[in-house]
């Protein structure tokens, strides 16, 4: 049975988070935590928190934590906050402050 954790409306662009999500997809859970701990990106810290939450959910359901792997990592775009920057001659240029919905699913390996 897979266990999951979500972080919705994370204030970071989905493009930046997907780079880190691609690094851990399909890896062993502990290996994924190690990879993220050495990544310098801000997105790595956000995904680490979600991954640790999914591992805690699995541990609470008495799963074998040593056999867990990252089954799915999905990063979807959330609503963008629209802001405007004043420009020359009275014009305005839009700025999109993007948000992300992050889903991490862990499962036990079948032996």
N, C-alpha and C positions, 0 to 999 in steps of 0.2 A: 504494500500500500504506500503510495507516495505521500510525502509531507511537503507543505509549501508555506511560504511567507511572502507577504507583499509590502511594498512601500509605494504608496500612491501620492501623487502631487509633489514628487521630489523636485526641488528647484535647481535642476541641472538639465541641460539639453540632452535629448535621447541619443543623439549622435555620439556624444562623448561617453555616455554610459555603455553603448553597444560595443565600443572598443574593448572595454573590460569584460563585458559579458561573453564575448567571443573567446576570450582567453581561458575561461573556466568551464565552458560548456562541455559536458561529457567526462570531466576529470573526477578523480577520487575527491571526496569532500575535504579531507585534511590537506591534500595537495593544493586544492583550490584556495583554501585559506592561506596557505604559505605563499602561493603565487600573488595573491592580492595584497598580502602584507608588505611585499617588496616593490609593489608598483607605486610610482610617485604621483599618480593621478588622484584627484579629489573623488572621482567616481569609484575608485577602488575602495575607499573607505565606506562609501554608501552601500556598495554591493556586499562588502564584508559584514556589515550589520544585518542585512537581510539574510545572508547565508547563515550567519550564526543563529538567527532567529528560527530559520527552517531546521537547523540541526537541533536546536533546543526543543522544537515541536516533535521531532522524531525521537529524541531522547525521552521526552515525557510520555510518549506512547510505547516506551520500552523496546525500541528498535535496537538492532546491533549497530552501534555507532561506527565501528571499525569497517563495516561493509557498505557504508553509505557512499553514493556518488551523486554528482550534480546531473540530474536527468534533464532539466529544462531551465533555461534562463531566458526570459522574455522581457523586452523593454519596449513599451508602447509610449507614444506621445500623449501627453495630457493637454489640458487647455493652456493656451499661451496668454500671458498677460500683455496687453497691448499698451505700449508707452510711446510717446512722441518726443522727438528731439527737434528743437527749433533750428532752422537753417536760414540761409541768406534770403533776402528779399521777402521776408514774412512767410516763408514756406515751412512745412513740418514734414519730417521723415519718420516713418513708423519704426519702432524697435519692438521686436518680439522677445519677451522673456519667457522662454520655454520651460515646460515641466515634463516630468516623466512618470510613468507607472512601471514599477519594477516587480517582476514575479520570479521567484527562485523555487524550484521543485527539486527535492532530493528523494532518492529511493534506494532500497537495498539491492545489491548485486545478487543475481541468482547464481548459485554455485551448483 
